[in-house]
Amino acid sequence: MGVWMVASALFLLLWLAGLVWAVGDYYAGKPSEPKAAKSEASNLDKDEGGLKIVALGDSLTRGTGDAAGRGYVGYLTDRLTKRTEEDVKLVNLGINGQRSEQLAQQVKQAEVKRQLSSADIVLITIGGNDLFRGGQGLVEFDKQKPEEIEKKFLVNVNTILTEIRSVNKDATVYLIGLYNPFIEMAEGKEISAVIRQWNFATANLAAKFEKVVYVPTFDLFEQNVNEFLYTDKFHPNTKGYQLIADRVAALVAWKGKD
């Protein structure tokens, strides 16, 4: 019995260590990749034909938690390639752990602006690290603080969208909303209320820009959330990413280039 208890205690410690690592990676104050990840395609111009996608944001853009490491961006690319029968080119500039203020700086970089200038579609996932930095979704959740964080986030998103429009007035931008990975925990309902308000404000901001489409994901994970989460209980798993990809694909109306 003593050996069993020791083994159980060790297992619990290992599980908690993994949870802390997961929270730190997903909601860390500093991104684990301080520079933009190398583009999957680096010299794509509009006159080459086909569809060019530029993906920006955090670990969801990178596909963390997906068994194949492709994430919603990769699955969306597959769906659009099959639907349009065109060459779909992808530039993934997502950075694990990135927050909105960091993305607001990234879109000002010369190479990022060059890639954005020739994009047909821009994908963005951002905000999870702003709202839940330090794992506040699990402990010491303060329903007042999110309001302050939301204000700063909206300022940053406004900067991001303005910068994109300054170099490309034609691309359709898809801004992906937040879901609640903590929905089944004790403070799940309180966090859901905050995320709904956050998403509402984000959607209103997106509506102020031409060809910026807000993509809701909250409802996709609202029922049976654990079925669509990776083992860290924060990132989507393959099924979760495919749900997001399907949602975005349904909103893409690509007619091809003249």
N, C-alpha and C positions, 0 to 999 in steps of 0.2 A: 504493500500500500504506500509506504514511504517513497519508493522509487517512482511509483506512478504519479504521486503528487509533485515530486521534483520535476519529472518530465513534463507534466502539465504546466507547471509554473514557467519552465523554460520556453515552452511553446507559446504561452501567453506573452512573454516578454518579446519573443521574436515577432509575433503578430503586431504588437504595439509599436515596435521599432519600424516595421514595414509601413504601418499607418502613418507614423510621424514623417517618414521619408516621403510618402505619397503626397501628404498635405503640403509638405515643404516644396516639393517639385511643382505641384499644380498651382499653389497659391503663394509661392515664395515672394519675398520682397524684392529679390534680385533674380533676373532670368538666368537659367542655367547655360544659355548660349548668348553671351553678351553681344555678339554680332549676328547680323542676319545670316541665316543658313544659306549655303551656296545654292543658287538657282538651279532647278532642273533643266532650265533652258535659259541661255544667257544672251543670245543675239537674235531676238525675234522682232520682226517689224511687220507693220500692218500690211505692207504690200506683198508679203509672202503668202497671203491667203490663209484659209482655215480660221480657227477660233483660238484666240489667245486668252488664257486665264492667269491672273496674278492673284495669289492668295496671301493675305496678311493676317497677323494676329499672334495668338498664343499657342499653347500645347495642343489645343483642339485642331488648329490648322496643321500642326506637325503630325497629328494622328496618334498621339500618345495613348496607349491602351488598346489599340487595334492590333490584332494578332499579326497582320501583314504589314503594319506600320504605315498604312496608306491613309487612313482617316476618311472623313467625309469628302475631302478635296479629291482624293484618289478615286473614290467610288463615283463621285459626281462626274469626274472626267470620263470614266468608263461609260456612264449612262449617256452623256452628251455625244460622245464619239459614236456610240451605237445609233442614237436617234438621228443625228445630223449627217452621218456618213462623211464627215469632214475630218481633217487633221486637227485634233485639239492639242494645243501646246500649253504646258503648265509651267509657271514660275512660282515656286512655293517659298515665300520669304518669312514664314512664321518662325517665332522664337519661343521656346519653352519658358514659361514664367513671365512673359511680357505683360506689362500693364499699359493702360491707355496713354499715360504721359510719355512712355517710352516709344509707343507706336507713333505718337504725334511727332516725335523727333525723327523716327526712322523714315517716315514718308517725305521728309525734307532732304534726305540724302540724294546726291546726284544720280547714283546708279538706280536707286529705287524709283525715283521720278522718271528716269528713262524707261524703265520697264513698265511703269504705270501709263506712260504716254502712249504706248502702243497696245494697251490691253483692250479687249472687247468686254471682258467680265472681270470684276474685282470682287473677291470674297474676303470677308472680315469676320473673325471671331475675337472678341475682346471684352473685358469687363470682369471676368471671373476672378482674376488676380487682384483687381481693384477692390471688389466687394468682400472677398474672403481671405485677404492676405493674413498670414499668420494663423490660419485655421480658425478664424473667428466664427465660422459657421458651426463649429463644434462646441466651443467653450466661450463663455463671457460675451455672448452675442448681445450687442447693445442696439436696440431699435432706433436710437437717436443718431448714432454715428453713421449708419448707412445713408442718411439724408445728406450729410456733409460730403461723403465720398461720392454720392450720385451727382452732386453739383459739379464737382471737379471732373468727374468722368464725362459729363455732357459737354463741358468746355473742351475737353481733349478730343472727343468725337467730332465736335464741330470743326476743330482744327484739322483733324484727319480728313474729313470729307471735303473741306475747303481746299486743302492741298491737292487732293486727288482731282478735284474739278479744275484746279488751276493748270493742270498739265493734260487733262483729258476730259472733255465735255460730253463725249459720246458713250463711254463705257457705262454699262449697267453695274451698279454696286449693290451687292447683297450683304446686308449687315445682319449677322446671325444673333438672335436673342439668347438669353441665359435660360438654363433649366435648373432644377433644384435637386442636386444629388443627395441632400440631407432630408428629403421629404418624409422618410419613415422614422426619423429620429425624434426625440422628445420635443425639440424646438423646431421641428419641420414645418408646422403650420405658420409659425411666426416668420420663419425665413421665406416661406412661399409668398407671404403677403408683401414682404420687402422686394422680392424678385419680381412679382407682378407689377408693382409700382415702378421699379427700375426699368422693366421692359416697356411699360406704357410710355414713360418719358423718353426712352430711346426711340421708340417708334414715332413719336411726335416730332422729334428732332429730324429723323430720317425723312419724314414727309415734307420737310422744308426744302429739300434738295431735289433737283430734277434727276430722274432715273436712279434713285436710291431706294432699294426695296428692303424693308425690314422683314426678316424671316423668323417667325416664332418657333421655338422648340420646347417651351415649357410643357405643353400638352402632350408631347411625344413621350416624355419621361414621367408624367404625372401618375400613371397607373403602372404597377409592377416595375418600379424604377430599377430594382436590383437585377432584373432580367437584361437590362440594357447598359449596365455599368461594368467596367473592368474590375478586376479583383481588388484594386485599391479603393473602390467605392466612390471615386470622384470622376475619373475620365469615362467616357463611353467605351463600351467594348465594340466588337465588330458589328453586332446587331444595332447598337446605338448609333454608330457612325453611318450605317446604311440608312437608318431612319432619317437622319439629318440630310444625307445626300438626296434621298427621295423627295424630301420637302423642298429643297432648293431646286432640284431638277424640275419639279412641277411648276415652278415660278419662272423658269428660264424660257423666254420666247425668242429663240435665235433663228433668224431668217437667212443667215449667210450674208456674205459681202457681195456688193455689186461688182 
